[in-house]
């Protein structure tokens, strides 16, 4: 999985297609990512103590990594990721512009 926590991504498939966001969590074992503000669900919480009200909480749920693409730092559009070896380090680059991610 080449998408990591902190990457800026764009959704390329599904109900939130076209939305951009930052990856807040990557789950490599399931090939899923959680993107801030995308794929939101509502959860109804019961009141904990007497006198306290119940509430509805919005939270982002994981989506498959194939439904998102990295945002190219130069153009702001979706791009694929390439690997470039410099010395002993492997550096991720955007295929469209060739810039470092």
C-alpha positions in Angstrom: 0.0 0.0 0.0 1.6 3.3 -1.1 -0.8 5.7 0.5 0.4 6.7 4.0 -1.0 8.7 7.0 -0.8 12.5 6.3 -1.1 12.2 2.5 -3.4 14.5 0.6 -5.8 12.4 -1.5 -8.8 12.8 -3.8 -11.7 10.3 -3.9 -12.0 8.8 -7.4 -15.0 6.5 -6.9 -18.1 6.2 -4.8 -20.6 8.7 -3.3 -17.9 11.2 -2.3 -16.2 11.3 -5.7 -14.2 14.5 -6.3 -13.7 15.3 -2.6 -10.2 16.0 -1.3 -8.9 15.3 2.2 -6.0 14.2 4.3 -5.5 10.6 5.3 -5.9 10.4 9.1 -5.4 6.7 9.4 -4.0 3.9 7.2 -5.0 0.3 7.7 -2.6 -1.8 5.5 -3.9 -5.2 6.8 -7.3 -4.4 5.3 -6.2 -2.2 2.4 -8.3 0.7 3.8 -7.7 4.4 4.7 -9.7 6.9 6.7 -9.9 10.3 5.0 -11.0 13.4 7.0 -14.4 14.7 6.0 -15.1 11.8 3.6 -17.3 8.8 3.9 -19.0 10.2 7.0 -21.5 8.2 9.1 -23.8 9.3 12.0 -23.8 7.5 15.4 -26.6 8.0 17.9 -25.2 8.1 21.4 -27.4 7.5 24.5 -27.3 9.9 27.5 -24.7 8.6 30.0 -25.9 10.3 33.2 -29.3 11.6 34.3 -29.9 15.1 33.0 -27.5 14.7 30.1 -28.9 14.6 26.6 -28.2 12.0 23.9 -26.3 13.2 20.8 -25.6 12.4 17.2 -21.9 12.2 16.3 -20.4 12.3 12.8 -17.4 10.2 12.2 -15.4 9.1 9.1 -15.3 5.4 8.4 -12.6 3.5 6.4 -12.8 3.2 2.6 -10.8 1.0 0.3 -7.5 2.4 -0.9 -8.4 1.7 -4.5 -11.1 4.4 -4.3 -8.6 7.2 -3.6 -5.6 8.7 -5.4 -2.8 10.9 -4.3 -3.1 14.6 -5.2 -0.3 15.9 -7.4 1.6 18.7 -5.5 2.0 20.7 -8.7 -1.3 20.4 -10.6 -3.7 19.4 -7.7 -5.1 16.5 -9.8 -5.1 12.8 -9.1 -1.8 11.0 -9.9 -0.2 7.6 -9.4 2.8 7.0 -7.3 6.2 5.9 -8.4 9.3 4.9 -6.5 12.7 6.5 -7.1 15.9 5.2 -5.4 18.4 7.8 -4.3 21.3 6.2 -2.6 19.8 3.8 -0.1 16.5 5.7 0.3 13.3 5.0 -1.6 11.5 8.2 -2.4 7.8 8.4 -3.5 7.3 10.6 -6.5 4.1 11.7 -8.4 4.0 10.1 -11.9 2.4 13.2 -13.5 4.9 15.9 -12.4 7.8 13.9 -11.1 7.8 15.8 -7.8 8.5 14.3 -4.4 5.5 13.5 -2.3 
